[in-house]
Amino acid sequence: MSSVHAFFMFSGVVALIISWLVLLIYSSNEDFAWGLCTLLLPPLSYIYGLFRWNKAREPILIAVAGWVMIWIAAAAK
């Protein structure tokens, strides 16, 4: 794996972690139960974000960008 691919993979993972943390904060501020569910089951935070698109648009877009970076790093071997 070249350094460019490693950079894309690392950046994608960091973007996913940041988006999950921001969604965790948003869901915890709205309801304690949503915050607890997204803490214990991270994919639920993205489901929460899709249902609360007006509040959680930016973290969802960051997660999409992270997945695109990971896909680019994995596909271009």
mmCIF file of the N, C-alpha and C atoms, coordinates in Angstrom:
data_MODEL
# 
_entry.id   MODEL 
# 
loop_
_atom_site.group_PDB 
_atom_site.id 
_atom_site.type_symbol 
_atom_site.label_atom_id 
_atom_site.label_alt_id 
_atom_site.label_comp_id 
_atom_site.label_asym_id 
_atom_site.label_entity_id 
_atom_site.label_seq_id 
_atom_site.pdbx_PDB_ins_code 
_atom_site.Cartn_x 
_atom_site.Cartn_y 
_atom_site.Cartn_z 
_atom_site.occupancy 
_atom_site.B_iso_or_equiv 
_atom_site.pdbx_formal_charge 
_atom_site.auth_seq_id 
_atom_site.auth_comp_id 
_atom_site.auth_asym_id 
_atom_site.auth_atom_id 
_atom_site.pdbx_PDB_model_num 
ATOM 1   N N  . MET A 1 1  ? 0.857   -1.171 0.000  1.00 0.00 ? 1  MET A N  1 
ATOM 2   C CA . MET A 1 1  ? 0.000   0.000  0.000  1.00 0.00 ? 1  MET A CA 1 
ATOM 3   C C  . MET A 1 1  ? 0.902   1.233  0.000  1.00 0.00 ? 1  MET A C  1 
ATOM 4   N N  . SER A 1 2  ? 0.654   2.111  -0.946 1.00 0.00 ? 2  SER A N  1 
ATOM 5   C CA . SER A 1 2  ? 1.473   3.319  -1.034 1.00 0.00 ? 2  SER A CA 1 
ATOM 6   C C  . SER A 1 2  ? 1.050   4.324  0.043  1.00 0.00 ? 2  SER A C  1 
ATOM 7   N N  . SER A 1 3  ? 1.837   5.356  0.150  1.00 0.00 ? 3  SER A N  1 
ATOM 8   C CA . SER A 1 3  ? 1.546   6.355  1.180  1.00 0.00 ? 3  SER A CA 1 
ATOM 9   C C  . SER A 1 3  ? 0.264   7.129  0.862  1.00 0.00 ? 3  SER A C  1 
ATOM 10  N N  . VAL A 1 4  ? -0.061  7.288  -0.410 1.00 0.00 ? 4  VAL A N  1 
ATOM 11  C CA . VAL A 1 4  ? -1.302  7.974  -0.776 1.00 0.00 ? 4  VAL A CA 1 
ATOM 12  C C  . VAL A 1 4  ? -2.511  7.149  -0.361 1.00 0.00 ? 4  VAL A C  1 
ATOM 13  N N  . HIS A 1 5  ? -2.447  5.842  -0.600 1.00 0.00 ? 5  HIS A N  1 
ATOM 14  C CA . HIS A 1 5  ? -3.550  4.965  -0.209 1.00 0.00 ? 5  HIS A CA 1 
ATOM 15  C C  . HIS A 1 5  ? -3.696  4.916  1.308  1.00 0.00 ? 5  HIS A C  1 
ATOM 16  N N  . ALA A 1 6  ? -2.582  4.878  2.006  1.00 0.00 ? 6  ALA A N  1 
ATOM 17  C CA . ALA A 1 6  ? -2.622  4.874  3.472  1.00 0.00 ? 6  ALA A CA 1 
ATOM 18  C C  . ALA A 1 6  ? -3.211  6.182  4.003  1.00 0.00 ? 6  ALA A C  1 
ATOM 19  N N  . PHE A 1 7  ? -2.861  7.297  3.359  1.00 0.00 ? 7  PHE A N  1 
ATOM 20  C CA . PHE A 1 7  ? -3.409  8.575  3.770  1.00 0.00 ? 7  PHE A CA 1 
ATOM 21  C C  . PHE A 1 7  ? -4.919  8.605  3.574  1.00 0.00 ? 7  PHE A C  1 
ATOM 22  N N  . PHE A 1 8  ? -5.406  8.119  2.413  1.00 0.00 ? 8  PHE A N  1 
ATOM 23  C CA . PHE A 1 8  ? -6.842  8.083  2.166  1.00 0.00 ? 8  PHE A CA 1 
ATOM 24  C C  . PHE A 1 8  ? -7.553  7.167  3.163  1.00 0.00 ? 8  PHE A C  1 
ATOM 25  N N  . MET A 1 9  ? -6.962  6.032  3.472  1.00 0.00 ? 9  MET A N  1 
ATOM 26  C CA . MET A 1 9  ? -7.572  5.104  4.423  1.00 0.00 ? 9  MET A CA 1 
ATOM 27  C C  . MET A 1 9  ? -7.628  5.735  5.821  1.00 0.00 ? 9  MET A C  1 
ATOM 28  N N  . PHE A 1 10 ? -6.531  6.316  6.249  1.00 0.00 ? 10 PHE A N  1 
ATOM 29  C CA . PHE A 1 10 ? -6.484  6.955  7.563  1.00 0.00 ? 10 PHE A CA 1 
ATOM 30  C C  . PHE A 1 10 ? -7.472  8.121  7.638  1.00 0.00 ? 10 PHE A C  1 
ATOM 31  N N  . SER A 1 11 ? -7.490  8.954  6.602  1.00 0.00 ? 11 SER A N  1 
ATOM 32  C CA . SER A 1 11 ? -8.405  10.099 6.592  1.00 0.00 ? 11 SER A CA 1 
ATOM 33  C C  . SER A 1 11 ? -9.860  9.650  6.602  1.00 0.00 ? 11 SER A C  1 
ATOM 34  N N  . GLY A 1 12 ? -10.166 8.583  5.885  1.00 0.00 ? 12 GLY A N  1 
ATOM 35  C CA . GLY A 1 12 ? -11.528 8.062  5.876  1.00 0.00 ? 12 GLY A CA 1 
ATOM 36  C C  . GLY A 1 12 ? -11.961 7.543  7.233  1.00 0.00 ? 12 GLY A C  1 
ATOM 37  N N  . VAL A 1 13 ? -11.081 6.823  7.897  1.00 0.00 ? 13 VAL A N  1 
ATOM 38  C CA . VAL A 1 13 ? -11.400 6.300  9.227  1.00 0.00 ? 13 VAL A CA 1 
ATOM 39  C C  . VAL A 1 13 ? -11.567 7.435  10.230 1.00 0.00 ? 13 VAL A C  1 
ATOM 40  N N  . VAL A 1 14 ? -10.706 8.438  10.162 1.00 0.00 ? 14 VAL A N  1 
ATOM 41  C CA . VAL A 1 14 ? -10.818 9.587  11.057 1.00 0.00 ? 14 VAL A CA 1 
ATOM 42  C C  . VAL A 1 14 ? -12.129 10.333 10.797 1.00 0.00 ? 14 VAL A C  1 
ATOM 43  N N  . ALA A 1 15 ? -12.501 10.490 9.534  1.00 0.00 ? 15 ALA A N  1 
ATOM 44  C CA . ALA A 1 15 ? -13.760 11.163 9.205  1.00 0.00 ? 15 ALA A CA 1 
ATOM 45  C C  . ALA A 1 15 ? -14.949 10.389 9.761  1.00 0.00 ? 15 ALA A C  1 
ATOM 46  N N  . LEU A 1 16 ? -14.913 9.065  9.683  1.00 0.00 ? 16 LEU A N  1 
ATOM 47  C CA . LEU A 1 16 ? -16.003 8.257  10.233 1.00 0.00 ? 16 LEU A CA 1 
ATOM 48  C C  . LEU A 1 16 ? -16.089 8.388  11.753 1.00 0.00 ? 16 LEU A C  1 
ATOM 49  N N  . ILE A 1 17 ? -14.958 8.390  12.412 1.00 0.00 ? 17 ILE A N  1 
ATOM 50  C CA . ILE A 1 17 ? -14.952 8.522  13.869 1.00 0.00 ? 17 ILE A CA 1 
ATOM 51  C C  . ILE A 1 17 ? -15.471 9.893  14.286 1.00 0.00 ? 17 ILE A C  1 
ATOM 52  N N  . ILE A 1 18 ? -15.034 10.931 13.601 1.00 0.00 ? 18 ILE A N  1 
ATOM 53  C CA . ILE A 1 18 ? -15.500 12.283 13.930 1.00 0.00 ? 18 ILE A CA 1 
ATOM 54  C C  . ILE A 1 18 ? -16.996 12.411 13.693 1.00 0.00 ? 18 ILE A C  1 
ATOM 55  N N  . SER A 1 19 ? -17.474 11.873 12.575 1.00 0.00 ? 19 SER A N  1 
ATOM 56  C CA . SER A 1 19 ? -18.912 11.972 12.297 1.00 0.00 ? 19 SER A CA 1 
ATOM 57  C C  . SER A 1 19 ? -19.723 11.204 13.332 1.00 0.00 ? 19 SER A C  1 
ATOM 58  N N  . TRP A 1 20 ? -19.230 10.055 13.774 1.00 0.00 ? 20 TRP A N  1 
ATOM 59  C CA . TRP A 1 20 ? -19.948 9.294  14.792 1.00 0.00 ? 20 TRP A CA 1 
ATOM 60  C C  . TRP A 1 20 ? -19.984 10.060 16.121 1.00 0.00 ? 20 TRP A C  1 
ATOM 61  N N  . LEU A 1 21 ? -18.864 10.672 16.483 1.00 0.00 ? 21 LEU A N  1 
ATOM 62  C CA . LEU A 1 21 ? -18.838 11.436 17.737 1.00 0.00 ? 21 LEU A CA 1 
ATOM 63  C C  . LEU A 1 21 ? -19.782 12.631 17.689 1.00 0.00 ? 21 LEU A C  1 
ATOM 64  N N  . VAL A 1 22 ? -19.821 13.328 16.559 1.00 0.00 ? 22 VAL A N  1 
ATOM 65  C CA . VAL A 1 22 ? -20.731 14.467 16.446 1.00 0.00 ? 22 VAL A CA 1 
ATOM 66  C C  . VAL A 1 22 ? -22.178 13.996 16.489 1.00 0.00 ? 22 VAL A C  1 
ATOM 67  N N  . LEU A 1 23 ? -22.483 12.892 15.812 1.00 0.00 ? 23 LEU A N  1 
ATOM 68  C CA . LEU A 1 23 ? -23.847 12.352 15.873 1.00 0.00 ? 23 LEU A CA 1 
ATOM 69  C C  . LEU A 1 23 ? -24.195 11.880 17.278 1.00 0.00 ? 23 LEU A C  1 
ATOM 70  N N  . LEU A 1 24 ? -23.228 11.367 17.993 1.00 0.00 ? 24 LEU A N  1 
ATOM 71  C CA . LEU A 1 24 ? -23.459 10.965 19.381 1.00 0.00 ? 24 LEU A CA 1 
ATOM 72  C C  . LEU A 1 24 ? -23.810 12.181 20.235 1.00 0.00 ? 24 LEU A C  1 
ATOM 73  N N  . ILE A 1 25 ? -23.120 13.272 20.018 1.00 0.00 ? 25 ILE A N  1 
ATOM 74  C CA . ILE A 1 25 ? -23.420 14.500 20.765 1.00 0.00 ? 25 ILE A CA 1 
ATOM 75  C C  . ILE A 1 25 ? -24.803 15.017 20.406 1.00 0.00 ? 25 ILE A C  1 
ATOM 76  N N  . TYR A 1 26 ? -25.126 15.053 19.109 1.00 0.00 ? 26 TYR A N  1 
ATOM 77  C CA . TYR A 1 26 ? -26.444 15.530 18.683 1.00 0.00 ? 26 TYR A CA 1 
ATOM 78  C C  . TYR A 1 26 ? -27.564 14.666 19.248 1.00 0.00 ? 26 TYR A C  1 
ATOM 79  N N  . SER A 1 27 ? -27.400 13.358 19.178 1.00 0.00 ? 27 SER A N  1 
ATOM 80  C CA . SER A 1 27 ? -28.468 12.475 19.665 1.00 0.00 ? 27 SER A CA 1 
ATOM 81  C C  . SER A 1 27 ? -28.577 12.533 21.188 1.00 0.00 ? 27 SER A C  1 
ATOM 82  N N  . SER A 1 28 ? -27.468 12.699 21.884 1.00 0.00 ? 28 SER A N  1 
ATOM 83  C CA . SER A 1 28 ? -27.526 12.798 23.347 1.00 0.00 ? 28 SER A CA 1 
ATOM 84  C C  . SER A 1 28 ? -28.198 14.083 23.795 1.00 0.00 ? 28 SER A C  1 
ATOM 85  N N  . ASN A 1 29 ? -27.979 15.160 23.043 1.00 0.00 ? 29 ASN A N  1 
ATOM 86  C CA . ASN A 1 29 ? -28.619 16.423 23.389 1.00 0.00 ? 29 ASN A CA 1 
ATOM 87  C C  . ASN A 1 29 ? -30.129 16.370 23.181 1.00 0.00 ? 29 ASN A C  1 
ATOM 88  N N  . GLU A 1 30 ? -30.572 15.601 22.203 1.00 0.00 ? 30 GLU A N  1 
ATOM 89  C CA . GLU A 1 30 ? -32.008 15.522 21.950 1.00 0.00 ? 30 GLU A CA 1 
ATOM 90  C C  . GLU A 1 30 ? -32.711 14.586 22.932 1.00 0.00 ? 30 GLU A C  1 
ATOM 91  N N  . ASP A 1 31 ? -32.144 13.400 23.138 1.00 0.00 ? 31 ASP A N  1 
ATOM 92  C CA . ASP A 1 31 ? -32.793 12.427 24.011 1.00 0.00 ? 31 ASP A CA 1 
ATOM 93  C C  . ASP A 1 31 ? -31.730 11.494 24.581 1.00 0.00 ? 31 ASP A C  1 
ATOM 94  N N  . PHE A 1 32 ? -31.797 11.238 25.870 1.00 0.00 ? 32 PHE A N  1 
ATOM 95  C CA . PHE A 1 32 ? -30.814 10.378 26.525 1.00 0.00 ? 32 PHE A CA 1 
ATOM 96  C C  . PHE A 1 32 ? -30.849 8.963  25.958 1.00 0.00 ? 32 PHE A C  1 
ATOM 97  N N  . ALA A 1 33 ? -32.025 8.467  25.640 1.00 0.00 ? 33 ALA A N  1 
ATOM 98  C CA . ALA A 1 33 ? -32.141 7.105  25.104 1.00 0.00 ? 33 ALA A CA 1 
ATOM 99  C C  . ALA A 1 33 ? -31.456 6.985  23.747 1.00 0.00 ? 33 ALA A C  1 
ATOM 100 N N  . TRP A 1 34 ? -31.635 7.985  22.875 1.00 0.00 ? 34 TRP A N  1 
ATOM 101 C CA . TRP A 1 34 ? -30.945 7.966  21.586 1.00 0.00 ? 34 TRP A CA 1 
ATOM 102 C C  . TRP A 1 34 ? -29.439 8.021  21.791 1.00 0.00 ? 34 TRP A C  1 
ATOM 103 N N  . GLY A 1 35 ? -28.992 8.832  22.712 1.00 0.00 ? 35 GLY A N  1 
ATOM 104 C CA . GLY A 1 35 ? -27.564 8.925  22.984 1.00 0.00 ? 35 GLY A CA 1 
ATOM 105 C C  . GLY A 1 35 ? -26.983 7.612  23.478 1.00 0.00 ? 35 GLY A C  1 
ATOM 106 N N  . LEU A 1 36 ? -27.713 6.943  24.353 1.00 0.00 ? 36 LEU A N  1 
ATOM 107 C CA . LEU A 1 36 ? -27.243 5.656  24.859 1.00 0.00 ? 36 LEU A CA 1 
ATOM 108 C C  . LEU A 1 36 ? -27.238 4.596  23.764 1.00 0.00 ? 36 LEU A C  1 
ATOM 109 N N  . CYS A 1 37 ? -28.263 4.594  22.938 1.00 0.00 ? 37 CYS A N  1 
ATOM 110 C CA . CYS A 1 37 ? -28.324 3.623  21.829 1.00 0.00 ? 37 CYS A CA 1 
ATOM 111 C C  . CYS A 1 37 ? -27.203 3.855  20.828 1.00 0.00 ? 37 CYS A C  1 
ATOM 112 N N  . THR A 1 38 ? -26.931 5.107  20.504 1.00 0.00 ? 38 THR A N  1 
ATOM 113 C CA . THR A 1 38 ? -25.867 5.367  19.543 1.00 0.00 ? 38 THR A CA 1 
ATOM 114 C C  . THR A 1 38 ? -24.482 5.125  20.133 1.00 0.00 ? 38 THR A C  1 
ATOM 115 N N  . LEU A 1 39 ? -24.357 5.221  21.448 1.00 0.00 ? 39 LEU A N  1 
ATOM 116 C CA . LEU A 1 39 ? -23.084 4.899  22.084 1.00 0.00 ? 39 LEU A CA 1 
ATOM 117 C C  . LEU A 1 39 ? -22.829 3.396  22.038 1.00 0.00 ? 39 LEU A C  1 
ATOM 118 N N  . LEU A 1 40 ? -23.854 2.613  22.317 1.00 0.00 ? 40 LEU A N  1 
ATOM 119 C CA . LEU A 1 40 ? -23.691 1.163  22.374 1.00 0.00 ? 40 LEU A CA 1 
ATOM 120 C C  . LEU A 1 40 ? -23.746 0.497  21.005 1.00 0.00 ? 40 LEU A C  1 
ATOM 121 N N  . LEU A 1 41 ? -24.506 1.074  20.078 1.00 0.00 ? 41 LEU A N  1 
ATOM 122 C CA . LEU A 1 41 ? -24.646 0.529  18.725 1.00 0.00 ? 41 LEU A CA 1 
ATOM 123 C C  . LEU A 1 41 ? -24.389 1.653  17.717 1.00 0.00 ? 41 LEU A C  1 
ATOM 124 N N  . PRO A 1 42 ? -23.133 1.868  17.340 1.00 0.00 ? 42 PRO A N  1 
ATOM 125 C CA . PRO A 1 42 ? -22.799 3.009  16.484 1.00 0.00 ? 42 PRO A CA 1 
ATOM 126 C C  . PRO A 1 42 ? -23.584 3.118  15.173 1.00 0.00 ? 42 PRO A C  1 
ATOM 127 N N  . PRO A 1 43 ? -23.979 2.037  14.507 1.00 0.00 ? 43 PRO A N  1 
ATOM 128 C CA . PRO A 1 43 ? -24.773 2.232  13.284 1.00 0.00 ? 43 PRO A CA 1 
ATOM 129 C C  . PRO A 1 43 ? -26.108 2.934  13.537 1.00 0.00 ? 43 PRO A C  1 
ATOM 130 N N  . LEU A 1 44 ? -26.629 2.859  14.755 1.00 0.00 ? 44 LEU A N  1 
ATOM 131 C CA . LEU A 1 44 ? -27.878 3.554  15.053 1.00 0.00 ? 44 LEU A CA 1 
ATOM 132 C C  . LEU A 1 44 ? -27.726 5.062  14.978 1.00 0.00 ? 44 LEU A C  1 
ATOM 133 N N  . SER A 1 45 ? -26.523 5.570  15.181 1.00 0.00 ? 45 SER A N  1 
ATOM 134 C CA . SER A 1 45 ? -26.334 7.012  15.088 1.00 0.00 ? 45 SER A CA 1 
ATOM 135 C C  . SER A 1 45 ? -26.569 7.492  13.668 1.00 0.00 ? 45 SER A C  1 
ATOM 136 N N  . TYR A 1 46 ? -26.217 6.692  12.687 1.00 0.00 ? 46 TYR A N  1 
ATOM 137 C CA . TYR A 1 46 ? -26.446 7.090  11.298 1.00 0.00 ? 46 TYR A CA 1 
ATOM 138 C C  . TYR A 1 46 ? -27.922 6.968  10.934 1.00 0.00 ? 46 TYR A C  1 
ATOM 139 N N  . ILE A 1 47 ? -28.609 6.022  11.505 1.00 0.00 ? 47 ILE A N  1 
ATOM 140 C CA . ILE A 1 47 ? -30.060 5.939  11.307 1.00 0.00 ? 47 ILE A CA 1 
ATOM 141 C C  . ILE A 1 47 ? -30.729 7.151  11.939 1.00 0.00 ? 47 ILE A C  1 
ATOM 142 N N  . TYR A 1 48 ? -30.279 7.522  13.122 1.00 0.00 ? 48 TYR A N  1 
ATOM 143 C CA . TYR A 1 48 ? -30.787 8.734  13.761 1.00 0.00 ? 48 TYR A CA 1 
ATOM 144 C C  . TYR A 1 48 ? -30.544 9.944  12.857 1.00 0.00 ? 48 TYR A C  1 
ATOM 145 N N  . GLY A 1 49 ? -29.347 10.031 12.300 1.00 0.00 ? 49 GLY A N  1 
ATOM 146 C CA . GLY A 1 49 ? -29.012 11.158 11.442 1.00 0.00 ? 49 GLY A CA 1 
ATOM 147 C C  . GLY A 1 49 ? -29.867 11.238 10.193 1.00 0.00 ? 49 GLY A C  1 
ATOM 148 N N  . LEU A 1 50 ? -30.236 10.101 9.656  1.00 0.00 ? 50 LEU A N  1 
ATOM 149 C CA . LEU A 1 50 ? -31.090 10.113 8.468  1.00 0.00 ? 50 LEU A CA 1 
ATOM 150 C C  . LEU A 1 50 ? -32.502 10.566 8.802  1.00 0.00 ? 50 LEU A C  1 
ATOM 151 N N  . PHE A 1 51 ? -32.980 10.214 9.988  1.00 0.00 ? 51 PHE A N  1 
ATOM 152 C CA . PHE A 1 51 ? -34.314 10.654 10.387 1.00 0.00 ? 51 PHE A CA 1 
ATOM 153 C C  . PHE A 1 51 ? -34.332 12.108 10.856 1.00 0.00 ? 51 PHE A C  1 
ATOM 154 N N  . ARG A 1 52 ? -33.220 12.618 11.311 1.00 0.00 ? 52 ARG A N  1 
ATOM 155 C CA . ARG A 1 52 ? -33.106 14.006 11.764 1.00 0.00 ? 52 ARG A CA 1 
ATOM 156 C C  . ARG A 1 52 ? -32.181 14.769 10.816 1.00 0.00 ? 52 ARG A C  1 
ATOM 157 N N  . TRP A 1 53 ? -32.458 14.686 9.531  1.00 0.00 ? 53 TRP A N  1 
ATOM 158 C CA . TRP A 1 53 ? -31.582 15.238 8.503  1.00 0.00 ? 53 TRP A CA 1 
ATOM 159 C C  . TRP A 1 53 ? -31.326 16.732 8.705  1.00 0.00 ? 53 TRP A C  1 
ATOM 160 N N  . ASN A 1 54 ? -32.330 17.466 9.144  1.00 0.00 ? 54 ASN A N  1 
ATOM 161 C CA . ASN A 1 54 ? -32.160 18.914 9.305  1.00 0.00 ? 54 ASN A CA 1 
ATOM 162 C C  . ASN A 1 54 ? -31.145 19.258 10.390 1.00 0.00 ? 54 ASN A C  1 
ATOM 163 N N  . LYS A 1 55 ? -30.979 18.408 11.383 1.00 0.00 ? 55 LYS A N  1 
ATOM 164 C CA . LYS A 1 55 ? -30.012 18.650 12.457 1.00 0.00 ? 55 LYS A CA 1 
ATOM 165 C C  . LYS A 1 55 ? -28.663 17.996 12.173 1.00 0.00 ? 55 LYS A C  1 
ATOM 166 N N  . ALA A 1 56 ? -28.675 16.857 11.509 1.00 0.00 ? 56 ALA A N  1 
ATOM 167 C CA . ALA A 1 56 ? -27.462 16.041 11.399 1.00 0.00 ? 56 ALA A CA 1 
ATOM 168 C C  . ALA A 1 56 ? -26.961 15.904 9.963  1.00 0.00 ? 56 ALA A C  1 
ATOM 169 N N  . ARG A 1 57 ? -27.184 16.908 9.149  1.00 0.00 ? 57 ARG A N  1 
ATOM 170 C CA . ARG A 1 57 ? -26.764 16.830 7.746  1.00 0.00 ? 57 ARG A CA 1 
ATOM 171 C C  . ARG A 1 57 ? -25.244 16.786 7.620  1.00 0.00 ? 57 ARG A C  1 
ATOM 172 N N  . GLU A 1 58 ? -24.531 17.663 8.321  1.00 0.00 ? 58 GLU A N  1 
ATOM 173 C CA . GLU A 1 58 ? -23.083 17.755 8.182  1.00 0.00 ? 58 GLU A CA 1 
ATOM 174 C C  . GLU A 1 58 ? -22.360 16.475 8.604  1.00 0.00 ? 58 GLU A C  1 
ATOM 175 N N  . PRO A 1 59 ? -22.685 15.876 9.765  1.00 0.00 ? 59 PRO A N  1 
ATOM 176 C CA . PRO A 1 59 ? -21.992 14.632 10.125 1.00 0.00 ? 59 PRO A CA 1 
ATOM 177 C C  . PRO A 1 59 ? -22.275 13.482 9.149  1.00 0.00 ? 59 PRO A C  1 
ATOM 178 N N  . ILE A 1 60 ? -23.480 13.436 8.596  1.00 0.00 ? 60 ILE A N  1 
ATOM 179 C CA . ILE A 1 60 ? -23.784 12.383 7.627  1.00 0.00 ? 60 ILE A CA 1 
ATOM 180 C C  . ILE A 1 60 ? -22.953 12.590 6.364  1.00 0.00 ? 60 ILE A C  1 
ATOM 181 N N  . LEU A 1 61 ? -22.813 13.827 5.923  1.00 0.00 ? 61 LEU A N  1 
ATOM 182 C CA . LEU A 1 61 ? -21.999 14.102 4.741  1.00 0.00 ? 61 LEU A CA 1 
ATOM 183 C C  . LEU A 1 61 ? -20.524 13.821 5.002  1.00 0.00 ? 61 LEU A C  1 
ATOM 184 N N  . ILE A 1 62 ? -20.057 14.070 6.220  1.00 0.00 ? 62 ILE A N  1 
ATOM 185 C CA . ILE A 1 62 ? -18.680 13.732 6.581  1.00 0.00 ? 62 ILE A CA 1 
ATOM 186 C C  . ILE A 1 62 ? -18.493 12.216 6.549  1.00 0.00 ? 62 ILE A C  1 
ATOM 187 N N  . ALA A 1 63 ? -19.483 11.473 7.017  1.00 0.00 ? 63 ALA A N  1 
ATOM 188 C CA . ALA A 1 63 ? -19.397 10.013 6.986  1.00 0.00 ? 63 ALA A CA 1 
ATOM 189 C C  . ALA A 1 63 ? -19.373 9.501  5.550  1.00 0.00 ? 63 ALA A C  1 
ATOM 190 N N  . VAL A 1 64 ? -20.170 10.084 4.691  1.00 0.00 ? 64 VAL A N  1 
ATOM 191 C CA . VAL A 1 64 ? -20.162 9.684  3.278  1.00 0.00 ? 64 VAL A CA 1 
ATOM 192 C C  . VAL A 1 64 ? -18.792 9.962  2.667  1.00 0.00 ? 64 VAL A C  1 
ATOM 193 N N  . ALA A 1 65 ? -18.227 11.126 2.971  1.00 0.00 ? 65 ALA A N  1 
ATOM 194 C CA . ALA A 1 65 ? -16.890 11.451 2.465  1.00 0.00 ? 65 ALA A CA 1 
ATOM 195 C C  . ALA A 1 65 ? -15.852 10.465 2.996  1.00 0.00 ? 65 ALA A C  1 
ATOM 196 N N  . GLY A 1 66 ? -15.993 10.066 4.258  1.00 0.00 ? 66 GLY A N  1 
ATOM 197 C CA . GLY A 1 66 ? -15.080 9.071  4.826  1.00 0.00 ? 66 GLY A CA 1 
ATOM 198 C C  . GLY A 1 66 ? -15.180 7.740  4.123  1.00 0.00 ? 66 GLY A C  1 
ATOM 199 N N  . TRP A 1 67 ? -16.399 7.292  3.846  1.00 0.00 ? 67 TRP A N  1 
ATOM 200 C CA . TRP A 1 67 ? -16.567 6.029  3.127  1.00 0.00 ? 67 TRP A CA 1 
ATOM 201 C C  . TRP A 1 67 ? -16.020 6.111  1.707  1.00 0.00 ? 67 TRP A C  1 
ATOM 202 N N  . VAL A 1 68 ? -16.162 7.262  1.071  1.00 0.00 ? 68 VAL A N  1 
ATOM 203 C CA . VAL A 1 68 ? -15.606 7.437  -0.282 1.00 0.00 ? 68 VAL A CA 1 
ATOM 204 C C  . VAL A 1 68 ? -14.086 7.355  -0.237 1.00 0.00 ? 68 VAL A C  1 
ATOM 205 N N  . MET A 1 69 ? -13.463 7.974  0.754  1.00 0.00 ? 69 MET A N  1 
ATOM 206 C CA . MET A 1 69 ? -12.006 7.909  0.877  1.00 0.00 ? 69 MET A CA 1 
ATOM 207 C C  . MET A 1 69 ? -11.538 6.478  1.142  1.00 0.00 ? 69 MET A C  1 
ATOM 208 N N  . ILE A 1 70 ? -12.260 5.750  1.985  1.00 0.00 ? 70 ILE A N  1 
ATOM 209 C CA . ILE A 1 70 ? -11.895 4.363  2.242  1.00 0.00 ? 70 ILE A CA 1 
ATOM 210 C C  . ILE A 1 70 ? -12.067 3.523  0.982  1.00 0.00 ? 70 ILE A C  1 
ATOM 211 N N  . TRP A 1 71 ? -13.126 3.766  0.234  1.00 0.00 ? 71 TRP A N  1 
ATOM 212 C CA . TRP A 1 71 ? -13.355 3.016  -0.999 1.00 0.00 ? 71 TRP A CA 1 
ATOM 213 C C  . TRP A 1 71 ? -12.246 3.302  -2.020 1.00 0.00 ? 71 TRP A C  1 
ATOM 214 N N  . ILE A 1 72 ? -11.842 4.554  -2.126 1.00 0.00 ? 72 ILE A N  1 
ATOM 215 C CA . ILE A 1 72 ? -10.762 4.912  -3.052 1.00 0.00 ? 72 ILE A CA 1 
ATOM 216 C C  . ILE A 1 72 ? -9.472  4.206  -2.653 1.00 0.00 ? 72 ILE A C  1 
ATOM 217 N N  . ALA A 1 73 ? -9.182  4.196  -1.366 1.00 0.00 ? 73 ALA A N  1 
ATOM 218 C CA . ALA A 1 73 ? -7.944  3.547  -0.891 1.00 0.00 ? 73 ALA A CA 1 
ATOM 219 C C  . ALA A 1 73 ? -7.984  2.042  -1.122 1.00 0.00 ? 73 ALA A C  1 
ATOM 220 N N  . ALA A 1 74 ? -9.139  1.433  -0.957 1.00 0.00 ? 74 ALA A N  1 
ATOM 221 C CA . ALA A 1 74 ? -9.235  -0.022 -1.119 1.00 0.00 ? 74 ALA A CA 1 
ATOM 222 C C  . ALA A 1 74 ? -9.304  -0.431 -2.586 1.00 0.00 ? 74 ALA A C  1 
ATOM 223 N N  . ALA A 1 75 ? -9.915  0.395  -3.416 1.00 0.00 ? 75 ALA A N  1 
ATOM 224 C CA . ALA A 1 75 ? -10.096 0.021  -4.820 1.00 0.00 ? 75 ALA A CA 1 
ATOM 225 C C  . ALA A 1 75 ? -8.845  0.239  -5.664 1.00 0.00 ? 75 ALA A C  1 
ATOM 226 N N  . ALA A 1 76 ? -8.033  1.182  -5.300 1.00 0.00 ? 76 ALA A N  1 
ATOM 227 C CA . ALA A 1 76 ? -6.870  1.530  -6.117 1.00 0.00 ? 76 ALA A CA 1 
ATOM 228 C C  . ALA A 1 76 ? -5.615  0.861  -5.579 1.00 0.00 ? 76 ALA A C  1 
ATOM 229 N N  . LYS A 1 77 ? -5.539  -0.446 -5.724 1.00 0.00 ? 77 LYS A N  1 
ATOM 230 C CA . LYS A 1 77 ? -4.347  -1.167 -5.258 1.00 0.00 ? 77 LYS A CA 1 
ATOM 231 C C  . LYS A 1 77 ? -3.360  -1.363 -6.375 1.00 0.00 ? 77 LYS A C  1 
# 
